[in-house]
Each structure stands twice: as C-alpha cells, then as structure tokens.
Amino acid sequence: MTTKRKMTVRERSQAEAKRKRAKLKPAVAWQREWADEHAEGAVVWDDCDDAIIGAASRCAMETCLVYDYEKLVQVFLRDGMTYEEAAEYVDFNILGAFVCERTPLIFFPIAEPQ
C-alpha cells in the first residue's frame, strides 16, 4: 500500500498556474502561428506565446524568435508570482538558458531618461 504524498504549497501554486495558462492558450494562439510561419523550427518557450514580439536574423545563423522581457515577466505574474519572483524566474530559467543557435533573443527596450 502506497501513501499518497500531499502537495506542497509551491506545487499547488504551480499546478494552479498551469491550469490558468491552459485556459489562456486560445487567446494567444496567433503568436505561435506567426512564429511557426516566420521562424519555423526556432526554439519556443512553452506557455510564453504572448511575449513573442518578432523574429530576428543574425549573420550565418537561422532565424530565431524575439521575446519581450517585461511581457515574459507578466506571463509569470499571471501565475501568481510576485514581480521579484517572476523576474528571478525569467532571469534564471529563460535568460540563463542556451539551447542552441536558435535560442530566442530577449528584447529590453530603451528607457528614455527622465
């Protein structure tokens, strides 16, 4: 007889976030379709379609997708993370990832000095 382990608070939160993202997918499907058409075969970050802002080409490399940093953070804010948690997640798991030459680029807009 096996005892079923209780989920931790973090695991419950992640499961709930995954369910919420699944509900959002139809609303952002056009970005994935665009990416498939303009950057076929490029690396795509799961559940972050609404942060795709375009594609980029580099000399002697195939086209890759471009994601907006703040939009990526917003994806994880919707999942219930604080801004600091979401930014840390994006920094470590997305900015810190290199999959191949077609790993997406992350766009940081220039902020006009005040």
C-alpha positions, 0 to 999 in steps of 0.5 A, a space after each residue: 500500500 502506497 501513501 499518497 504524498 500531499 502537495 506542497 504549497 509551491 506545487 499547488 501554486 504551480 499546478 494552479 498556474 498551469 491550469 490558468 495558462 491552459 485556459 489562456 492558450 486560445 487567446 494567444 494562439 496567433 503568436 505561435 502561428 506567426 512564429 511557426 510561419 516566420 521562424 519555423 523550427 526556432 526554439 519556443 518557450 512553452 506557455 510564453 506565446 504572448 511575449 513573442 514580439 518578432 523574429 530576428 536574423 543574425 549573420 550565418 545563423 537561422 532565424 530565431 524568435 524575439 521575446 519581450 522581457 517585461 511581457 515574459 515577466 507578466 506571463 509569470 505574474 499571471 501565475 501568481 508570482 510576485 514581480 521579484 519572483 517572476 523576474 528571478 524566474 525569467 532571469 534564471 530559467 529563460 535568460 540563463 538558458 542556451 539551447 542552441 543557435 536558435 535560442 530566442 533573443 530577449 528584447 529590453 527596450 530603451 528607457 528614455 531618461 527622465 
